[in-house]
Amino acid sequence: MAKPEPCLTELLPQEAIASIDHWISKYPPGRQQSAVMAALTIAQDHHGWLTEKLMNGIADYLKMPRIAVYEVASFYSMYHLEPVGKHVISVCTNVSCMLCGSDSVVEHLSKRLGVKLGQTTSDSLITLKEVECLGACGGAPMLEVDKQYHENLTEQKIDEILAGLEK
Ligand code: FES
């Protein structure tokens, strides 16, 4: 017989569950599914990335179909569905950024880090990710590092960002 899957309260610490409960309480009774994005974010912040077990645990906790949780997690680039480095650099390559030189940004980062888009450096320090528009088109080309935006990028600025990352 297959082992039962662990429930969310076994996968996350109590403070993470309390944060998810806090988000659930913001919605009317029976609408707990509305907290799915917050729950995914909290789970990822604690674990580093979203395992299938975590997503299943969230689905069961919010009483929603597992496929609906996978759909949300795979739609938004801020969720990581595989292990990532200590830092995640998300480069926007959408229209405004592309017209303002995102190709050169990616090329410079790839050269400096020795990885391609979607890969993590061999020391597990940095994951380089390609993302769609992050809503900062006025500052194109731009990237996000660990939830912080950096705009109007130049090679010098990129080098400064890399130098400032904690090892
Ligand atoms: S196109 Fe890059 S932030 Fe909008």
Backbone and ligand atoms as CSV (ligand in chain L), in Angstrom:
chain,resi,resn,atom,element,x,y,z
A,1,MET,N,N,0.841,-1.204,0.000
A,1,MET,CA,C,0.000,0.000,0.000
A,1,MET,C,C,0.883,1.264,0.000
A,2,ALA,N,N,0.502,2.240,-0.813
A,2,ALA,CA,C,1.304,3.467,-0.893
A,2,ALA,C,C,1.255,4.226,0.427
A,3,LYS,N,N,2.433,4.821,0.766
A,3,LYS,CA,C,2.493,5.604,2.000
A,3,LYS,C,C,1.648,6.875,1.846
A,4,PRO,N,N,0.870,7.248,2.865
A,4,PRO,CA,C,0.095,8.486,2.726
A,4,PRO,C,C,1.028,9.694,2.637
A,5,GLU,N,N,0.648,10.675,1.857
A,5,GLU,CA,C,1.499,11.866,1.707
A,5,GLU,C,C,1.463,12.703,2.974
A,6,PRO,N,N,2.597,13.337,3.311
A,6,PRO,CA,C,2.591,14.182,4.507
A,6,PRO,C,C,1.679,15.391,4.293
A,7,CYS,N,N,1.031,15.833,5.354
A,7,CYS,CA,C,0.186,17.011,5.189
A,7,CYS,C,C,1.033,18.265,5.394
A,8,LEU,N,N,0.467,19.396,5.023
A,8,LEU,CA,C,1.226,20.644,5.020
A,8,LEU,C,C,1.813,20.969,6.388
A,9,THR,N,N,1.084,20.632,7.440
A,9,THR,CA,C,1.570,20.955,8.790
A,9,THR,C,C,2.798,20.119,9.160
A,10,GLU,N,N,3.031,19.036,8.419
A,10,GLU,CA,C,4.249,18.234,8.655
A,10,GLU,C,C,5.409,18.724,7.778
A,11,LEU,N,N,5.075,19.486,6.749
A,11,LEU,CA,C,6.099,19.924,5.794
A,11,LEU,C,C,6.657,21.307,6.099
A,12,LEU,N,N,5.857,22.119,6.783
A,12,LEU,CA,C,6.282,23.497,7.054
A,12,LEU,C,C,6.276,23.769,8.546
A,13,PRO,N,N,7.142,24.701,8.997
A,13,PRO,CA,C,7.140,25.037,10.427
A,13,PRO,C,C,5.844,25.765,10.822
A,14,GLN,N,N,5.598,25.757,12.118
A,14,GLN,CA,C,4.363,26.328,12.645
A,14,GLN,C,C,4.167,27.785,12.230
A,15,GLU,N,N,5.265,28.559,12.191
A,15,GLU,CA,C,5.081,29.984,11.838
A,15,GLU,C,C,4.647,30.153,10.385
A,16,ALA,N,N,5.074,29.249,9.521
A,16,ALA,CA,C,4.642,29.322,8.121
A,16,ALA,C,C,3.156,28.975,8.016
A,17,ILE,N,N,2.734,27.958,8.758
A,17,ILE,CA,C,1.309,27.590,8.754
A,17,ILE,C,C,0.476,28.752,9.291
A,18,ALA,N,N,0.977,29.408,10.336
A,18,ALA,CA,C,0.250,30.553,10.915
A,18,ALA,C,C,0.125,31.676,9.880
A,19,SER,N,N,1.175,31.900,9.081
A,19,SER,CA,C,1.106,32.939,8.040
A,19,SER,C,C,0.060,32.567,6.991
A,20,ILE,N,N,0.032,31.291,6.623
A,20,ILE,CA,C,-0.965,30.854,5.628
A,20,ILE,C,C,-2.369,31.031,6.210
A,21,ASP,N,N,-2.543,30.655,7.472
A,21,ASP,CA,C,-3.854,30.827,8.122
A,21,ASP,C,C,-4.263,32.294,8.152
A,22,HIS,N,N,-3.275,33.157,8.367
A,22,HIS,CA,C,-3.548,34.599,8.380
A,22,HIS,C,C,-4.109,35.043,7.028
A,23,TRP,N,N,-3.492,34.540,5.943
A,23,TRP,CA,C,-3.976,34.894,4.604
A,23,TRP,C,C,-5.356,34.307,4.347
A,24,ILE,N,N,-5.576,33.089,4.795
A,24,ILE,CA,C,-6.897,32.468,4.605
A,24,ILE,C,C,-7.961,33.310,5.291
A,25,SER,N,N,-7.627,33.846,6.463
A,25,SER,CA,C,-8.622,34.598,7.251
A,25,SER,C,C,-9.029,35.916,6.590
A,26,LYS,N,N,-8.269,36.336,5.571
A,26,LYS,CA,C,-8.610,37.583,4.873
A,26,LYS,C,C,-9.788,37.399,3.919
A,27,TYR,N,N,-10.122,36.137,3.620
A,27,TYR,CA,C,-11.175,35.873,2.636
A,27,TYR,C,C,-12.420,35.312,3.327
A,28,PRO,N,N,-13.598,35.449,2.679
A,28,PRO,CA,C,-14.828,34.931,3.292
A,28,PRO,C,C,-14.745,33.418,3.500
A,29,PRO,N,N,-15.488,32.886,4.476
A,29,PRO,CA,C,-15.490,31.433,4.706
A,29,PRO,C,C,-15.779,30.679,3.403
A,30,GLY,N,N,-15.032,29.614,3.181
A,30,GLY,CA,C,-15.240,28.816,1.970
A,30,GLY,C,C,-14.433,29.313,0.780
A,31,ARG,N,N,-13.792,30.464,0.915
A,31,ARG,CA,C,-12.993,31.040,-0.187
A,31,ARG,C,C,-11.502,30.917,0.104
A,32,GLN,N,N,-11.120,29.908,0.872
A,32,GLN,CA,C,-9.717,29.752,1.278
A,32,GLN,C,C,-8.783,29.555,0.086
A,33,GLN,N,N,-9.333,29.119,-1.055
A,33,GLN,CA,C,-8.485,28.930,-2.247
A,33,GLN,C,C,-7.837,30.232,-2.701
A,34,SER,N,N,-8.476,31.357,-2.344
A,34,SER,CA,C,-7.933,32.664,-2.756
A,34,SER,C,C,-6.557,32.913,-2.156
A,35,ALA,N,N,-6.199,32.152,-1.141
A,35,ALA,CA,C,-4.896,32.335,-0.487
A,35,ALA,C,C,-3.807,31.492,-1.157
A,36,VAL,N,N,-4.103,30.914,-2.318
A,36,VAL,CA,C,-3.140,29.976,-2.903
A,36,VAL,C,C,-1.802,30.636,-3.245
A,37,MET,N,N,-1.828,31.855,-3.799
A,37,MET,CA,C,-0.550,32.483,-4.161
A,37,MET,C,C,0.274,32.810,-2.916
A,38,ALA,N,N,-0.408,33.297,-1.894
A,38,ALA,CA,C,0.303,33.585,-0.639
A,38,ALA,C,C,0.879,32.297,-0.058
A,39,ALA,N,N,0.104,31.228,-0.091
A,39,ALA,CA,C,0.569,29.948,0.471
A,39,ALA,C,C,1.794,29.438,-0.298
A,40,LEU,N,N,1.759,29.549,-1.612
A,40,LEU,CA,C,2.911,29.106,-2.417
A,40,LEU,C,C,4.148,29.942,-2.098
A,41,THR,N,N,3.951,31.249,-1.960
A,41,THR,CA,C,5.074,32.142,-1.649
A,41,THR,C,C,5.677,31.802,-0.287
A,42,ILE,N,N,4.812,31.598,0.695
A,42,ILE,CA,C,5.291,31.285,2.047
A,42,ILE,C,C,6.041,29.945,2.046
A,43,ALA,N,N,5.465,28.967,1.365
A,43,ALA,CA,C,6.109,27.640,1.306
A,43,ALA,C,C,7.473,27.750,0.623
A,44,GLN,N,N,7.524,28.519,-0.455
A,44,GLN,CA,C,8.796,28.662,-1.176
A,44,GLN,C,C,9.832,29.409,-0.336
A,45,ASP,N,N,9.382,30.440,0.371
A,45,ASP,CA,C,10.307,31.206,1.223
A,45,ASP,C,C,10.933,30.301,2.285
A,46,HIS,N,N,10.190,29.321,2.744
A,46,HIS,CA,C,10.707,28.430,3.794
A,46,HIS,C,C,11.543,27.290,3.238
A,47,HIS,N,N,11.165,26.810,2.047
A,47,HIS,CA,C,11.833,25.608,1.537
A,47,HIS,C,C,12.842,25.913,0.436
A,48,GLY,N,N,12.720,27.091,-0.186
A,48,GLY,CA,C,13.632,27.447,-1.276
A,48,GLY,C,C,13.039,27.207,-2.651
A,49,TRP,N,N,12.237,26.157,-2.776
A,49,TRP,CA,C,11.548,25.887,-4.038
A,49,TRP,C,C,10.318,25.023,-3.730
A,50,LEU,N,N,9.452,24.877,-4.746
A,50,LEU,CA,C,8.180,24.187,-4.499
A,50,LEU,C,C,8.243,22.734,-4.971
A,51,THR,N,N,8.311,21.823,-4.031
A,51,THR,CA,C,8.287,20.401,-4.374
A,51,THR,C,C,6.841,19.996,-4.667
A,52,GLU,N,N,6.705,18.833,-5.295
A,52,GLU,CA,C,5.363,18.327,-5.579
A,52,GLU,C,C,4.609,18.083,-4.260
A,53,LYS,N,N,5.342,17.573,-3.270
A,53,LYS,CA,C,4.715,17.311,-1.967
A,53,LYS,C,C,4.172,18.600,-1.355
A,54,LEU,N,N,4.955,19.681,-1.453
A,54,LEU,CA,C,4.492,20.963,-0.902
A,54,LEU,C,C,3.238,21.434,-1.634
A,55,MET,N,N,3.261,21.333,-2.967
A,55,MET,CA,C,2.096,21.798,-3.741
A,55,MET,C,C,0.867,20.937,-3.420
A,56,ASN,N,N,1.082,19.643,-3.274
A,56,ASN,CA,C,-0.039,18.769,-2.914
A,56,ASN,C,C,-0.567,19.119,-1.522
A,57,GLY,N,N,0.389,19.402,-0.607
A,57,GLY,CA,C,-0.008,19.767,0.754
A,57,GLY,C,C,-0.826,21.048,0.765
A,58,ILE,N,N,-0.420,22.011,-0.061
A,58,ILE,CA,C,-1.162,23.270,-0.143
A,58,ILE,C,C,-2.561,23.013,-0.708
A,59,ALA,N,N,-2.626,22.203,-1.755
A,59,ALA,CA,C,-3.935,21.898,-2.360
A,59,ALA,C,C,-4.880,21.282,-1.330
A,60,ASP,N,N,-4.374,20.320,-0.583
A,60,ASP,CA,C,-5.215,19.654,0.414
A,60,ASP,C,C,-5.592,20.635,1.521
A,61,TYR,N,N,-4.644,21.450,1.943
A,61,TYR,CA,C,-4.890,22.399,3.039
A,61,TYR,C,C,-5.956,23.421,2.635
A,62,LEU,N,N,-5.917,23.839,1.364
A,62,LEU,CA,C,-6.874,24.847,0.884
A,62,LEU,C,C,-8.123,24.205,0.271
A,63,LYS,N,N,-8.182,22.874,0.342
A,63,LYS,CA,C,-9.320,22.116,-0.201
A,63,LYS,C,C,-9.583,22.490,-1.667
A,64,MET,N,N,-8.548,22.406,-2.455
A,64,MET,CA,C,-8.697,22.694,-3.887
A,64,MET,C,C,-8.004,21.606,-4.704
A,65,PRO,N,N,-8.371,21.434,-5.981
A,65,PRO,CA,C,-7.750,20.387,-6.789
A,65,PRO,C,C,-6.245,20.632,-6.932
A,66,ARG,N,N,-5.466,19.555,-6.873
A,66,ARG,CA,C,-4.009,19.687,-6.989
A,66,ARG,C,C,-3.619,20.331,-8.309
A,67,ILE,N,N,-4.334,19.961,-9.373
A,67,ILE,CA,C,-3.990,20.516,-10.695
A,67,ILE,C,C,-4.109,22.038,-10.694
A,68,ALA,N,N,-5.059,22.573,-9.928
A,68,ALA,CA,C,-5.240,24.040,-9.886
A,68,ALA,C,C,-4.038,24.701,-9.220
A,69,VAL,N,N,-3.455,24.037,-8.226
A,69,VAL,CA,C,-2.254,24.585,-7.574
A,69,VAL,C,C,-1.067,24.514,-8.544
A,70,TYR,N,N,-0.937,23.374,-9.254
A,70,TYR,CA,C,0.161,23.260,-10.234
A,70,TYR,C,C,0.034,24.347,-11.304
A,71,GLU,N,N,-1.209,24.628,-11.710
A,71,GLU,CA,C,-1.429,25.637,-12.767
A,71,GLU,C,C,-0.923,27.004,-12.319
A,72,VAL,N,N,-1.239,27.378,-11.085
A,72,VAL,CA,C,-0.797,28.681,-10.570
A,72,VAL,C,C,0.728,28.691,-10.451
A,73,ALA,N,N,1.273,27.634,-9.863
A,73,ALA,CA,C,2.727,27.587,-9.603
A,73,ALA,C,C,3.532,27.581,-10.901
A,74,SER,N,N,2.983,26.966,-11.949
A,74,SER,CA,C,3.749,26.899,-13.200
A,74,SER,C,C,3.503,28.120,-14.089
A,75,PHE,N,N,2.468,28.905,-13.780
A,75,PHE,CA,C,2.183,30.087,-14.607
A,75,PHE,C,C,3.104,31.258,-14.245
A,76,TYR,N,N,3.315,31.462,-12.951
A,76,TYR,CA,C,4.074,32.641,-12.506
A,76,TYR,C,C,5.557,32.307,-12.342
A,77,SER,N,N,6.400,33.133,-12.980
A,77,SER,CA,C,7.837,32.829,-12.961
A,77,SER,C,C,8.468,33.033,-11.590
A,78,MET,N,N,7.760,33.680,-10.673
A,78,MET,CA,C,8.351,33.890,-9.335
A,78,MET,C,C,8.380,32.592,-8.521
A,79,TYR,N,N,7.644,31.583,-8.980
A,79,TYR,CA,C,7.683,30.302,-8.267
A,79,TYR,C,C,8.732,29.396,-8.916
A,80,HIS,N,N,9.495,28.717,-8.068
A,80,HIS,CA,C,10.542,27.828,-8.568
A,80,HIS,C,C,10.083,26.381,-8.398
A,81,LEU,N,N,10.030,25.665,-9.512
A,81,LEU,CA,C,9.559,24.281,-9.454
A,81,LEU,C,C,10.716,23.289,-9.408
A,82,GLU,N,N,11.915,23.797,-9.349
A,82,GLU,CA,C,13.084,22.948,-9.124
A,82,GLU,C,C,14.067,23.708,-8.247
A,83,PRO,N,N,15.053,23.003,-7.697
A,83,PRO,CA,C,15.993,23.680,-6.798
A,83,PRO,C,C,16.680,24.857,-7.501
A,84,VAL,N,N,16.899,25.921,-6.740
A,84,VAL,CA,C,17.578,27.107,-7.290
A,84,VAL,C,C,18.767,27.443,-6.395
A,85,GLY,N,N,19.598,28.355,-6.882
A,85,GLY,CA,C,20.746,28.786,-6.106
A,85,GLY,C,C,20.328,29.673,-4.942
A,86,LYS,N,N,21.332,30.095,-4.179
A,86,LYS,CA,C,21.058,30.968,-3.040
A,86,LYS,C,C,20.432,32.281,-3.513
A,87,HIS,N,N,20.875,32.754,-4.681
A,87,HIS,CA,C,20.314,33.965,-5.278
A,87,HIS,C,C,19.703,33.600,-6.630
A,88,VAL,N,N,18.578,34.254,-6.953
A,88,VAL,CA,C,17.959,34.043,-8.260
A,88,VAL,C,C,17.954,35.372,-9.010
A,89,ILE,N,N,18.594,35.366,-10.167
A,89,ILE,CA,C,18.586,36.551,-11.023
A,89,ILE,C,C,17.584,36.296,-12.142
A,90,SER,N,N,16.539,37.114,-12.172
A,90,SER,CA,C,15.492,36.963,-13.186
A,90,SER,C,C,15.618,38.113,-14.173
A,91,VAL,N,N,15.978,37.773,-15.413
A,91,VAL,CA,C,16.165,38.809,-16.431
A,91,VAL,C,C,14.909,38.892,-17.293
A,92,CYS,N,N,14.356,40.094,-17.397
A,92,CYS,CA,C,13.199,40.288,-18.266
A,92,CYS,C,C,13.678,40.387,-19.701
A,93,THR,N,N,13.069,39.571,-20.571
A,93,THR,CA,C,13.437,39.627,-21.994
A,93,THR,C,C,12.209,39.970,-22.835
A,94,ASN,N,N,11.196,40.552,-22.196
A,94,ASN,CA,C,9.994,40.926,-22.935
A,94,ASN,C,C,10.251,42.181,-23.772
A,95,VAL,N,N,9.223,42.612,-24.526
A,95,VAL,CA,C,9.432,43.600,-25.599
A,95,VAL,C,C,10.252,44.839,-25.216
A,96,SER,N,N,9.827,45.566,-24.180
A,96,SER,CA,C,10.547,46.815,-23.858
A,96,SER,C,C,11.999,46.532,-23.500
A,97,CYS,N,N,12.204,45.503,-22.683
A,97,CYS,CA,C,13.573,45.177,-22.271
A,97,CYS,C,C,14.387,44.662,-23.457
A,98,MET,N,N,13.724,43.890,-24.315
A,98,MET,CA,C,14.422,43.361,-25.491
A,98,MET,C,C,14.866,44.515,-26.395
A,99,LEU,N,N,13.969,45.496,-26.602
A,99,LEU,CA,C,14.322,46.636,-27.459
A,99,LEU,C,C,15.433,47.489,-26.835
A,100,CYS,N,N,15.545,47.433,-25.517
A,100,CYS,CA,C,16.566,48.247,-24.826
A,100,CYS,C,C,17.820,47.448,-24.479
A,101,GLY,N,N,17.929,46.224,-24.997
A,101,GLY,CA,C,19.214,45.526,-24.862
A,101,GLY,C,C,19.258,44.332,-23.916
A,102,SER,N,N,18.113,43.683,-23.658
A,102,SER,CA,C,18.159,42.538,-22.735
A,102,SER,C,C,19.046,41.398,-23.267
A,103,ASP,N,N,19.196,41.307,-24.592
A,103,ASP,CA,C,20.085,40.271,-25.148
A,103,ASP,C,C,21.510,40.456,-24.627
A,104,SER,N,N,21.941,41.719,-24.577
A,104,SER,CA,C,23.305,41.998,-24.084
A,104,SER,C,C,23.393,41.724,-22.586
A,105,VAL,N,N,22.302,42.002,-21.865
A,105,VAL,CA,C,22.281,41.724,-20.417
A,105,VAL,C,C,22.464,40.226,-20.188
A,106,VAL,N,N,21.705,39.423,-20.930
A,106,VAL,CA,C,21.785,37.964,-20.781
A,106,VAL,C,C,23.187,37.479,-21.164
A,107,GLU,N,N,23.706,38.018,-22.257
A,107,GLU,CA,C,25.030,37.595,-22.729
A,107,GLU,C,C,26.098,37.907,-21.675
A,108,HIS,N,N,26.018,39.108,-21.115
A,108,HIS,CA,C,27.021,39.502,-20.116
A,108,HIS,C,C,26.914,38.620,-18.868
A,109,LEU,N,N,25.688,38.406,-18.419
A,109,LEU,CA,C,25.493,37.566,-17.218
A,109,LEU,C,C,25.965,36.133,-17.477
A,110,SER,N,N,25.618,35.602,-18.643
A,110,SER,CA,C,26.010,34.223,-18.968
A,110,SER,C,C,27.529,34.095,-18.966
A,111,LYS,N,N,28.183,35.110,-19.536
A,111,LYS,CA,C,29.643,35.085,-19.595
A,111,LYS,C,C,30.241,35.168,-18.194
A,112,ARG,N,N,29.717,36.095,-17.389
A,112,ARG,CA,C,30.256,36.288,-16.039
A,112,ARG,C,C,30.022,35.059,-15.156
A,113,LEU,N,N,28.844,34.448,-15.303
A,113,LEU,CA,C,28.473,33.353,-14.394
A,113,LEU,C,C,28.831,31.971,-14.945
A,114,GLY,N,N,29.045,31.880,-16.244
A,114,GLY,CA,C,29.343,30.583,-16.849
A,114,GLY,C,C,28.125,29.674,-16.913
A,115,VAL,N,N,26.942,30.270,-17.001
A,115,VAL,CA,C,25.710,29.468,-17.131
A,115,VAL,C,C,24.808,30.087,-18.194
A,116,LYS,N,N,23.884,29.261,-18.695
A,116,LYS,CA,C,22.880,29.761,-19.632
A,116,LYS,C,C,21.589,30.037,-18.848
A,117,LEU,N,N,20.635,30.657,-19.516
A,117,LEU,CA,C,19.323,30.888,-18.882
A,117,LEU,C,C,18.751,29.556,-18.405
A,118,GLY,N,N,18.213,29.546,-17.202
A,118,GLY,CA,C,17.613,28.323,-16.668
A,118,GLY,C,C,18.598,27.470,-15.895
A,119,GLN,N,N,19.869,27.897,-15.856
A,119,GLN,CA,C,20.877,27.082,-15.159
A,119,GLN,C,C,21.345,27.744,-13.864
A,120,THR,N,N,21.978,26.928,-13.021
A,120,THR,CA,C,22.516,27.398,-11.743
A,120,THR,C,C,24.030,27.216,-11.750
A,121,THR,N,N,24.744,28.166,-11.158
A,121,THR,CA,C,26.211,28.066,-11.131
A,121,THR,C,C,26.633,26.801,-10.366
A,122,SER,N,N,27.815,26.299,-10.688
A,122,SER,CA,C,28.249,25.018,-10.112
A,122,SER,C,C,28.392,25.088,-8.583
A,123,ASP,N,N,28.588,26.297,-8.031
A,123,ASP,CA,C,28.682,26.416,-6.569
A,123,ASP,C,C,27.312,26.635,-5.924
A,124,SER,N,N,26.245,26.491,-6.735
A,124,SER,CA,C,24.856,26.647,-6.249
A,124,SER,C,C,24.571,28.048,-5.706
A,125,LEU,N,N,25.363,29.030,-6.129
A,125,LEU,CA,C,25.159,30.378,-5.595
A,125,LEU,C,C,24.079,31.147,-6.363
A,126,ILE,N,N,24.098,31.040,-7.710
A,126,ILE,CA,C,23.189,31.886,-8.507
A,126,ILE,C,C,22.464,31.088,-9.584
A,127,THR,N,N,21.158,31.294,-9.655
A,127,THR,CA,C,20.364,30.751,-10.755
A,127,THR,C,C,20.005,31.906,-11.678
A,128,LEU,N,N,20.188,31.693,-12.969
A,128,LEU,CA,C,19.863,32.714,-13.958
A,128,LEU,C,C,18.562,32.310,-14.653
A,129,LYS,N,N,17.566,33.177,-14.534
A,129,LYS,CA,C,16.240,32.832,-15.041
A,129,LYS,C,C,15.756,33.868,-16.047
A,130,GLU,N,N,15.022,33.435,-17.050
A,130,GLU,CA,C,14.414,34.363,-18.001
A,130,GLU,C,C,12.952,34.545,-17.605
A,131,VAL,N,N,12.502,35.781,-17.550
A,131,VAL,CA,C,11.109,36.013,-17.162
A,131,VAL,C,C,10.438,36.963,-18.142
A,132,GLU,N,N,9.104,36.945,-18.084
A,132,GLU,CA,C,8.317,37.880,-18.892
A,132,GLU,C,C,8.263,39.216,-18.154
A,133,CYS,N,N,7.570,40.181,-18.757
A,133,CYS,CA,C,7.518,41.557,-18.239
A,133,CYS,C,C,7.252,41.599,-16.731
A,134,LEU,N,N,8.116,42.320,-16.027
A,134,LEU,CA,C,7.958,42.452,-14.575
A,134,LEU,C,C,7.337,43.804,-14.210
A,135,GLY,N,N,6.795,44.487,-15.217
A,135,GLY,CA,C,6.066,45.731,-14.950
A,135,GLY,C,C,6.963,46.912,-14.654
A,136,ALA,N,N,8.207,46.850,-15.065
A,136,ALA,CA,C,9.121,47.973,-14.843
A,136,ALA,C,C,9.693,48.411,-16.187
A,137,CYS,N,N,8.836,48.413,-17.206
A,137,CYS,CA,C,9.286,48.675,-18.579
A,137,CYS,C,C,9.964,50.040,-18.701
A,138,GLY,N,N,9.523,51.009,-17.897
A,138,GLY,CA,C,10.108,52.350,-17.948
A,138,GLY,C,C,11.582,52.344,-17.568
A,139,GLY,N,N,12.027,51.283,-16.894
A,139,GLY,CA,C,13.436,51.195,-16.476
A,139,GLY,C,C,14.185,50.147,-17.265
A,140,ALA,N,N,13.661,49.782,-18.448
A,140,ALA,CA,C,14.292,48.739,-19.269
A,140,ALA,C,C,15.681,49.146,-19.751
A,141,PRO,N,N,16.602,48.177,-19.867
A,141,PRO,CA,C,16.441,46.763,-19.498
A,141,PRO,C,C,16.584,46.589,-17.985
A,142,MET,N,N,15.878,45.598,-17.474
A,142,MET,CA,C,15.876,45.420,-16.023
A,142,MET,C,C,15.996,43.945,-15.649
A,143,LEU,N,N,16.321,43.725,-14.393
A,143,LEU,CA,C,16.316,42.371,-13.840
A,143,LEU,C,C,15.922,42.449,-12.376
A,144,GLU,N,N,15.606,41.283,-11.836
A,144,GLU,CA,C,15.248,41.200,-10.419
A,144,GLU,C,C,16.209,40.228,-9.748
A,145,VAL,N,N,16.730,40.635,-8.598
A,145,VAL,CA,C,17.558,39.704,-7.813
A,145,VAL,C,C,16.922,39.572,-6.446
A,146,ASP,N,N,16.522,38.356,-6.095
A,146,ASP,CA,C,15.969,38.096,-4.758
A,146,ASP,C,C,14.912,39.141,-4.367
A,147,LYS,N,N,13.944,39.364,-5.255
A,147,LYS,CA,C,12.796,40.263,-5.023
A,147,LYS,C,C,13.144,41.748,-5.089
A,148,GLN,N,N,14.357,42.086,-5.511
A,148,GLN,CA,C,14.690,43.507,-5.647
A,148,GLN,C,C,14.947,43.839,-7.123
A,149,TYR,N,N,14.294,44.916,-7.584
A,149,TYR,CA,C,14.437,45.306,-8.988
A,149,TYR,C,C,15.697,46.153,-9.197
A,150,HIS,N,N,16.327,45.948,-10.362
A,150,HIS,CA,C,17.449,46.782,-10.790
A,150,HIS,C,C,17.140,47.194,-12.224
A,151,GLU,N,N,17.150,48.498,-12.463
A,151,GLU,CA,C,16.714,49.002,-13.762
A,151,GLU,C,C,17.825,49.746,-14.499
A,152,ASN,N,N,17.514,50.099,-15.772
A,152,ASN,CA,C,18.456,50.841,-16.630
A,152,ASN,C,C,19.855,50.214,-16.572
A,153,LEU,N,N,19.879,48.916,-16.822
A,153,LEU,CA,C,21.127,48.158,-16.641
A,153,LEU,C,C,22.213,48.514,-17.654
A,154,THR,N,N,23.427,48.502,-17.166
A,154,THR,CA,C,24.623,48.591,-18.023
A,154,THR,C,C,25.530,47.449,-17.553
A,155,GLU,N,N,26.565,47.166,-18.298
A,155,GLU,CA,C,27.483,46.101,-17.872
A,155,GLU,C,C,28.097,46.438,-16.510
A,156,GLN,N,N,28.404,47.716,-16.322
A,156,GLN,CA,C,29.004,48.134,-15.050
A,156,GLN,C,C,28.028,47.896,-13.899
A,157,LYS,N,N,26.750,48.252,-14.119
A,157,LYS,CA,C,25.747,48.040,-13.062
A,157,LYS,C,C,25.592,46.559,-12.743
A,158,ILE,N,N,25.601,45.740,-13.786
A,158,ILE,CA,C,25.462,44.292,-13.576
A,158,ILE,C,C,26.637,43.770,-12.752
A,159,ASP,N,N,27.827,44.235,-13.083
A,159,ASP,CA,C,29.015,43.802,-12.337
A,159,ASP,C,C,28.913,44.211,-10.864
A,160,GLU,N,N,28.382,45.412,-10.629
A,160,GLU,CA,C,28.223,45.876,-9.247
A,160,GLU,C,C,27.202,45.007,-8.492
A,161,ILE,N,N,26.114,44.653,-9.185
A,161,ILE,CA,C,25.087,43.794,-8.570
A,161,ILE,C,C,25.702,42.445,-8.190
A,162,LEU,N,N,26.452,41.857,-9.121
A,162,LEU,CA,C,27.076,40.555,-8.849
A,162,LEU,C,C,28.065,40.655,-7.684
A,163,ALA,N,N,28.829,41.739,-7.659
A,163,ALA,CA,C,29.830,41.896,-6.595
A,163,ALA,C,C,29.151,42.035,-5.236
A,164,GLY,N,N,27.920,42.551,-5.217
A,164,GLY,CA,C,27.228,42.783,-3.949
A,164,GLY,C,C,26.475,41.570,-3.424
A,165,LEU,N,N,26.470,40.478,-4.170
A,165,LEU,CA,C,25.710,39.299,-3.715
A,165,LEU,C,C,26.474,38.541,-2.635
A,166,GLU,N,N,25.761,38.243,-1.584
A,166,GLU,CA,C,26.343,37.501,-0.460
A,166,GLU,C,C,26.738,36.096,-0.902
A,167,LYS,N,N,27.933,35.666,-0.495
A,167,LYS,CA,C,28.404,34.317,-0.875
A,167,LYS,C,C,27.754,33.241,-0.011
L,1,FES,S1,S,9.287,44.474,-20.724
L,1,FES,FE1,FE,10.790,44.249,-19.161
L,1,FES,S2,S,9.822,45.060,-17.412
L,1,FES,FE2,FE,8.299,45.214,-18.938
